[in-house]
Amino acid sequence: MDIIGKRKIYYSISIVFIVLSVIFLILWGLKLGIDFKGGAILEVSYADGKRPPVDSIYSSLKDLKLNDLRISPVGDNGLTLRFRETDEQIHQKIIAYLNPPAEVKNGVAVILKQVEEQRFSSIGPTIGAELKKKALQAITIVLLGISFYIAWAFRKVSKPISSWRYGLVTLLALFHDLIIPIGIFAYLGRFYGIEIGTNFIIALLVILGFSVHDTIVVFDRIRENLKRYERLDFASIVNQSVNETLVRSINTSFTVLLTLFALYFFGGESLKYFILALLVGIFSGTYSSIFVASPLLVSWHDFLRNKRAL
């Protein structure tokens, strides 16, 4: 495959998705969940498929005057409730309101417990703000650390381009891999109310690790082929290196994607959007490792050569 020769086509595809992602992010931003804003999440299930309509649940909880209450069905019998209050008293009142009132049988009040609590978690707004700050710091440190490590690992490669350029190109490819899932979740947050939490940050860090692993494999083959084929021009060496690692990259990513698809469709509801972020990120990471990162090295080399020729 002449991947390097057709690199402008692959650049165009990436640019379209990056621009759309940036526009979505600027227009709508990410819809932050309780992990970052503070609040509580309660997941319950109803016995024997007796889950009432969502509208009636809103009505039954109206007296509690919950702030930013959002109720989402989960499966056939479950519900997820999100609200800003975080104290235990409110938590217990909600459970009581969700259960039907007691019935009197033979003069004895019988409580019909139909609602089973699956999970409850709450976080204060101060802790949420601290988590958001630390999440951004973690991503920044990982990006810089990966860039510096690759520049150091390729320190003995000085021709035809310097080792630090490998690190910078990797950083650009990782930006590509992060901005696309971020843009998609900005879209999902705007039109489908999908919130992001700490699971989303974990997914981004996993994407970074997976993507840079693919990129390093290709770069390492380029380093080997630079010694092996000294008479070939740089573009030919890079193209050959990408083709030599192409099957390996696709097979590795394909097996991971198959597993993630299975988890997405058959896994738990709480992990659904964590898996979706991984699916998008690993796909875009595989694409960038093959069609963006290595071609960028050639484009940079050609730019420097043409600059010197002037």
C-alpha positions as CSV (number, residue, x, y, z in Angstrom):
1,M,0.0,0.0,0.0
2,D,1.2,3.4,-0.9
3,I,0.2,5.0,2.4
4,I,2.8,7.8,2.3
5,G,2.0,8.7,-1.2
6,K,-1.7,9.2,-0.4
7,R,-1.1,10.8,3.0
8,K,-3.0,14.0,2.0
9,I,-6.2,12.0,1.8
10,Y,-5.7,10.6,5.3
11,Y,-4.8,14.0,6.6
12,S,-8.0,15.4,5.2
13,I,-10.1,12.7,6.9
14,S,-8.4,13.4,10.2
15,I,-8.8,17.2,9.8
16,V,-12.5,16.9,9.2
17,F,-13.1,14.9,12.4
18,I,-10.8,17.1,14.4
19,V,-12.5,20.3,13.2
20,L,-15.9,18.9,14.0
21,S,-14.8,17.7,17.4
22,V,-13.3,21.1,18.2
23,I,-16.5,22.9,17.1
24,F,-18.7,20.6,19.2
25,L,-16.5,21.2,22.2
26,I,-16.5,25.0,21.7
27,L,-20.3,25.1,21.1
28,W,-21.5,22.7,23.8
29,G,-18.6,21.6,25.9
30,L,-18.7,18.4,27.9
31,K,-21.6,17.6,30.1
32,L,-20.0,17.0,33.5
33,G,-21.4,14.3,35.8
34,I,-21.6,14.3,39.6
35,D,-17.9,13.2,39.8
36,F,-16.9,16.8,38.7
37,K,-20.0,18.9,39.7
38,G,-20.9,17.2,43.0
39,G,-24.2,15.4,43.6
40,A,-25.5,11.9,44.0
41,I,-26.5,9.0,41.9
42,L,-28.9,6.3,43.0
43,E,-29.6,3.1,41.0
44,V,-32.6,1.0,41.9
45,S,-34.5,-2.0,40.4
46,Y,-38.1,-3.0,40.6
47,A,-39.2,-6.5,41.4
48,D,-41.3,-8.5,39.0
49,G,-41.1,-5.9,36.2
50,K,-43.3,-3.5,38.1
51,R,-41.4,-0.4,37.2
52,P,-43.8,2.6,37.0
53,P,-43.6,5.2,34.2
54,V,-40.8,7.8,34.6
55,D,-43.4,10.6,34.7
56,S,-45.1,9.1,37.7
57,I,-41.8,8.8,39.5
58,Y,-41.1,12.5,38.9
59,S,-44.5,13.2,40.4
60,S,-44.0,11.0,43.4
61,L,-40.7,12.7,44.2
62,K,-42.0,16.2,43.6
63,D,-42.5,17.0,47.3
64,L,-38.8,16.4,48.0
65,K,-37.9,19.3,45.7
66,L,-34.7,17.7,44.4
67,N,-32.4,19.9,42.5
68,D,-31.4,18.9,38.9
69,L,-33.3,15.6,39.2
70,R,-32.8,13.4,36.2
71,I,-34.3,9.9,36.0
72,S,-33.2,7.4,33.4
73,P,-34.6,3.9,32.8
74,V,-32.0,1.0,33.0
75,G,-32.9,-2.2,31.3
76,D,-36.4,-3.6,31.9
77,N,-36.7,-3.0,35.6
78,G,-34.1,-0.5,36.7
79,L,-33.9,3.2,37.2
80,T,-31.0,5.7,37.7
81,L,-31.7,8.9,39.6
82,R,-29.2,11.8,39.6
83,F,-29.7,14.8,41.8
84,R,-27.6,17.5,43.5
85,E,-28.4,16.7,47.2
86,T,-25.9,14.4,48.8
87,D,-27.1,13.8,52.4
88,E,-28.2,10.5,53.7
89,Q,-31.6,11.7,54.9
90,I,-32.6,12.7,51.4
91,H,-31.3,9.3,50.2
92,Q,-33.6,7.4,52.6
93,K,-36.6,9.6,51.8
94,I,-36.2,8.8,48.1
95,I,-36.2,5.1,48.8
96,A,-39.3,5.5,50.9
97,Y,-41.1,7.5,48.3
98,L,-40.2,5.0,45.5
99,N,-41.8,2.1,47.5
100,P,-45.6,1.9,47.4
101,P,-47.4,2.8,50.6
102,A,-48.2,0.1,53.2
103,E,-51.3,-2.0,52.7
104,V,-53.5,-3.0,55.6
105,K,-54.2,-6.8,55.6
106,N,-56.3,-8.3,58.4
107,G,-55.7,-5.2,60.5
108,V,-51.9,-5.3,60.0
109,A,-49.9,-2.8,57.9
110,V,-47.8,-4.7,55.4
111,I,-45.0,-2.8,53.6
112,L,-44.7,-3.9,50.0
113,K,-41.0,-3.5,49.3
114,Q,-40.8,-3.5,45.5
115,V,-37.7,-1.3,45.1
116,E,-34.2,-2.8,45.6
117,E,-31.3,-0.4,45.9
118,Q,-28.4,-1.4,43.6
119,R,-25.9,1.4,44.3
120,F,-25.7,4.9,45.8
121,S,-22.8,7.3,45.6
122,S,-22.4,10.9,46.4
123,I,-19.7,13.5,46.1
124,G,-19.4,17.1,47.3
125,P,-18.9,20.0,44.9
126,T,-15.4,20.8,46.4
127,I,-14.2,17.3,45.9
128,G,-15.7,17.4,42.4
129,A,-13.8,20.5,41.4
130,E,-10.6,18.9,42.8
131,L,-11.2,15.8,40.8
132,K,-11.6,17.8,37.6
133,K,-8.4,19.7,38.2
134,K,-6.4,16.4,38.9
135,A,-7.9,14.8,35.8
136,L,-6.6,17.6,33.6
137,Q,-3.2,17.4,35.3
138,A,-3.1,13.6,34.8
139,I,-3.8,13.9,31.1
140,T,-1.2,16.7,30.6
141,I,1.5,14.8,32.5
142,V,0.9,11.6,30.6
143,L,1.0,13.5,27.2
144,L,4.3,15.3,28.1
145,G,5.8,12.1,29.6
146,I,5.1,10.1,26.5
147,S,6.5,12.8,24.3
148,F,9.7,13.1,26.3
149,Y,10.1,9.3,26.6
150,I,9.9,8.8,22.8
151,A,12.3,11.6,22.2
152,W,14.7,9.9,24.6
153,A,14.1,6.4,23.2
154,F,15.0,7.6,19.7
155,R,17.9,9.8,20.8
156,K,20.4,7.9,18.6
157,V,18.3,8.6,15.5
158,S,19.5,11.9,14.2
159,K,19.1,11.4,10.4
160,P,17.2,12.4,8.4
161,I,15.2,14.0,11.2
162,S,16.0,14.6,14.9
163,S,14.8,12.3,17.7
164,W,12.7,15.1,19.4
165,R,10.6,15.3,16.2
166,Y,9.4,11.7,16.8
167,G,8.2,12.8,20.2
168,L,6.4,15.9,18.9
169,V,4.8,13.9,16.1
170,T,3.6,11.4,18.7
171,L,2.1,14.2,20.7
172,L,0.2,15.5,17.7
173,A,-1.1,11.9,17.0
174,L,-2.2,11.6,20.6
175,F,-4.1,14.9,20.4
176,H,-5.9,13.4,17.4
177,D,-6.8,10.3,19.4
178,L,-8.1,12.3,22.4
179,I,-10.0,15.1,20.6
180,I,-12.2,12.8,18.5
181,P,-13.8,10.9,21.5
182,I,-14.0,14.2,23.4
183,G,-15.9,15.8,20.5
184,I,-18.2,12.8,20.2
185,F,-19.1,13.0,23.9
186,A,-19.7,16.7,23.6
187,Y,-22.2,15.9,20.9
188,L,-23.8,13.1,23.0
189,G,-24.0,15.3,26.0
190,R,-25.8,18.0,24.1
191,F,-28.4,15.9,22.3
192,Y,-28.6,12.8,24.5
193,G,-27.7,14.1,28.0
194,I,-24.7,11.8,28.3
195,E,-22.5,12.9,31.3
196,I,-18.8,12.3,31.8
197,G,-17.2,11.2,35.0
198,T,-14.0,9.7,36.2
199,N,-14.6,6.6,34.0
200,F,-14.3,8.9,31.0
201,I,-10.9,10.2,32.2
202,I,-9.7,6.6,32.8
203,A,-10.9,5.7,29.2
204,L,-8.8,8.6,27.8
205,L,-5.7,7.5,29.7
206,V,-6.2,3.9,28.4
207,I,-6.6,5.3,24.9
208,L,-3.3,7.2,25.3
209,G,-1.5,4.1,26.4
210,F,-2.9,1.9,23.6
211,S,-2.3,4.4,20.9
212,V,1.3,5.2,21.8
213,H,2.0,1.5,21.9
214,D,1.0,1.2,18.3
215,T,2.9,4.3,17.3
216,I,6.1,3.2,18.9
217,V,6.0,-0.2,17.1
218,V,5.9,1.6,13.8
219,F,8.6,4.1,14.8
220,D,10.8,1.3,16.0
221,R,10.5,-0.4,12.6
222,I,11.4,2.9,10.9
223,R,14.5,3.1,13.1
224,E,15.5,-0.5,12.1
225,N,14.9,0.1,8.4
226,L,16.9,3.3,8.5
227,K,20.0,1.2,9.2
228,R,19.0,-1.6,7.0
229,Y,18.1,0.4,3.8
230,E,20.5,3.3,3.9
231,R,20.2,3.9,0.1
232,L,16.4,4.3,0.1
233,D,14.8,7.7,0.5
234,F,13.1,8.5,3.8
235,A,9.5,8.3,2.4
236,S,10.1,4.8,0.9
237,I,11.6,3.6,4.3
238,V,8.6,4.9,6.2
239,N,6.1,3.5,3.8
240,Q,7.8,0.1,3.9
241,S,7.9,0.2,7.7
242,V,4.2,1.0,8.0
243,N,3.3,-1.8,5.7
244,E,5.5,-4.3,7.6
245,T,3.6,-3.5,10.8
246,L,0.2,-2.9,9.2
247,V,-1.2,-6.4,9.7
248,R,0.1,-6.6,13.3
249,S,-1.6,-3.2,14.2
250,I,-4.9,-4.1,12.6
251,N,-5.1,-7.6,14.1
252,T,-4.2,-6.3,17.6
253,S,-6.8,-3.5,17.5
254,F,-9.4,-5.7,15.9
255,T,-9.3,-8.3,18.7
256,V,-9.5,-5.5,21.3
257,L,-12.5,-3.9,19.5
258,L,-14.3,-7.3,19.3
259,T,-14.0,-7.6,23.1
260,L,-15.2,-4.0,23.6
261,F,-18.2,-4.6,21.3
262,A,-19.2,-7.6,23.4
263,L,-18.9,-5.6,26.6
264,Y,-20.8,-2.7,25.1
265,F,-23.8,-4.8,24.0
266,F,-23.8,-7.4,26.8
267,G,-22.1,-5.6,29.7
268,G,-23.5,-3.5,32.5
269,E,-25.2,-0.2,31.9
270,S,-22.8,1.6,34.2
271,L,-19.9,0.8,31.9
272,K,-21.6,1.4,28.6
273,Y,-20.2,4.9,27.9
274,F,-16.8,4.0,29.3
275,I,-16.7,1.2,26.7
276,L,-18.0,3.6,24.0
277,A,-15.2,6.0,24.7
278,L,-12.6,3.2,24.4
279,L,-14.2,2.0,21.1
280,V,-13.9,5.4,19.5
281,G,-10.5,6.2,21.0
282,I,-8.8,2.9,20.0
283,F,-10.3,3.0,16.5
284,S,-9.0,6.6,16.0
285,G,-5.7,5.6,17.7
286,T,-5.1,2.8,15.3
287,Y,-5.9,5.0,12.4
288,S,-3.5,7.7,13.6
289,S,-0.7,5.3,14.2
290,I,-0.9,4.0,10.6
291,F,-2.2,6.9,8.6
292,V,-1.2,10.1,10.5
293,A,1.9,9.7,12.8
294,S,4.4,8.2,10.3
295,P,3.2,10.2,7.3
296,L,3.7,13.4,9.5
297,L,7.4,12.4,9.8
298,V,7.7,12.4,6.0
299,S,5.8,15.7,5.6
300,W,8.1,17.3,8.2
301,H,11.2,15.9,6.5
302,D,10.1,17.1,3.1
303,F,9.3,20.6,4.6
304,L,12.8,20.8,6.1
305,R,14.5,19.6,2.9
306,N,12.6,22.1,0.7
307,K,13.4,24.9,3.2
308,R,17.1,24.1,3.0
309,A,16.9,24.0,-0.8
310,L,15.6,27.6,-1.0
